[in-house]
Amino acid sequence: MQRYLTALAAALLISGPALACEAPDIASIDIPSGAAATEAEMVQAQQAVADMVTAIEAYAVCVDGLSRIDQRDHIRDRDEAVDAAHRLATRMNREIRNFNRAVQLASR
């Protein structure tokens, strides 16, 4: 029994870091249309995107810190998450430009 518990503890220690790296849910971010959004909605979306980018960066660092064997299972997910962060930031920047344009047109 002692040998079984020791083996179980060792397996948990080895697999622990792999379990700690979880990709954030990018689909949970809602970016409003800049042409129709309020300033508060844009600020809220911008903060949500910034938080998500930070979470994705932390995920990438976590995956990079894994052993090569554990990395193998996460590399594609990490790369997809980083690409998604770039797309998310690009989309947010586009909507900010649309928002600024709408505000400028409304003030004429």
C-alpha positions as CSV (number, residue, x, y, z in Angstrom):
1,M,0.0,0.0,0.0
2,Q,2.9,2.4,0.9
3,R,4.5,1.7,-2.5
4,Y,1.2,2.5,-4.3
5,L,0.8,5.8,-2.4
6,T,4.4,6.8,-3.2
7,A,3.8,6.0,-6.9
8,L,0.6,8.0,-6.9
9,A,2.2,11.0,-5.2
10,A,5.1,10.9,-7.7
11,A,2.6,10.7,-10.6
12,L,0.7,13.7,-9.3
13,L,3.9,15.7,-8.8
14,I,5.0,15.0,-12.3
15,S,1.6,15.7,-13.9
16,G,0.9,18.7,-11.7
17,P,2.6,21.4,-13.8
18,A,0.8,20.1,-16.9
19,L,-2.6,20.5,-15.2
20,A,-1.7,24.0,-14.1
21,C,-1.5,25.4,-17.7
22,E,-5.0,26.1,-18.9
23,A,-5.7,28.1,-22.0
24,P,-8.0,31.1,-21.3
25,D,-11.5,31.1,-23.0
26,I,-11.1,33.7,-25.7
27,A,-14.6,33.2,-26.9
28,S,-15.8,34.8,-23.7
29,I,-14.7,38.2,-24.9
30,D,-17.4,40.4,-26.4
31,I,-16.1,43.3,-28.5
32,P,-18.9,45.7,-29.4
33,S,-19.3,47.5,-32.7
34,G,-17.3,50.7,-32.3
35,A,-19.8,52.6,-34.5
36,A,-22.7,51.9,-32.1
37,A,-21.1,51.3,-28.7
38,T,-21.0,53.7,-25.8
39,E,-17.8,54.9,-24.3
40,A,-18.3,52.8,-21.2
41,E,-18.8,49.7,-23.4
42,M,-15.6,50.4,-25.3
43,V,-13.6,51.0,-22.1
44,Q,-15.0,47.8,-20.6
45,A,-14.2,45.8,-23.8
46,Q,-10.7,47.3,-23.9
47,Q,-10.1,46.2,-20.3
48,A,-11.4,42.7,-21.0
49,V,-9.1,42.4,-24.0
50,A,-6.1,43.6,-22.0
51,D,-6.9,41.1,-19.3
52,M,-7.3,38.3,-21.8
53,V,-4.0,39.2,-23.5
54,T,-2.3,39.1,-20.1
55,A,-3.9,35.7,-19.4
56,I,-2.8,34.3,-22.7
57,E,0.8,35.6,-22.1
58,A,0.7,33.8,-18.7
59,Y,-0.5,30.7,-20.4
60,A,2.3,30.8,-22.9
61,V,4.9,31.3,-20.1
62,C,3.4,28.4,-18.3
63,V,3.6,26.1,-21.3
64,D,7.2,27.2,-22.0
65,G,8.1,26.2,-18.4
66,L,6.9,22.6,-18.9
67,S,9.1,19.7,-19.6
68,R,9.6,18.9,-23.3
69,I,7.3,15.9,-22.9
70,D,4.5,18.0,-21.3
71,Q,5.1,20.8,-23.8
72,R,4.4,18.5,-26.7
73,D,0.7,18.3,-25.6
74,H,0.4,22.1,-25.2
75,I,2.5,23.7,-27.9
76,R,-0.3,23.8,-30.6
77,D,-2.8,25.2,-28.0
78,R,-0.2,27.8,-26.9
79,D,0.4,28.9,-30.5
80,E,-3.3,29.1,-31.3
81,A,-3.9,31.1,-28.1
82,V,-1.1,33.6,-29.0
83,D,-2.5,33.9,-32.5
84,A,-6.0,34.4,-31.1
85,A,-4.6,37.2,-28.8
86,H,-3.2,39.0,-31.8
87,R,-6.5,38.7,-33.7
88,L,-8.4,39.9,-30.6
89,A,-6.2,42.9,-30.2
90,T,-6.4,43.7,-33.9
91,R,-10.2,43.5,-33.8
92,M,-10.3,45.7,-30.6
93,N,-8.1,48.3,-32.3
94,R,-10.3,48.3,-35.4
95,E,-13.4,48.9,-33.2
96,I,-11.7,51.7,-31.3
97,R,-10.9,53.4,-34.6
98,N,-14.6,52.9,-35.6
99,F,-15.7,54.3,-32.2
100,N,-13.4,57.4,-32.6
101,R,-14.7,58.0,-36.1
102,A,-18.3,57.8,-34.9
103,V,-17.7,60.2,-32.1
104,Q,-16.0,62.6,-34.4
105,L,-18.9,62.4,-36.9
106,A,-21.4,62.9,-34.1
107,S,-19.6,66.1,-32.9
108,R,-19.9,67.8,-36.2
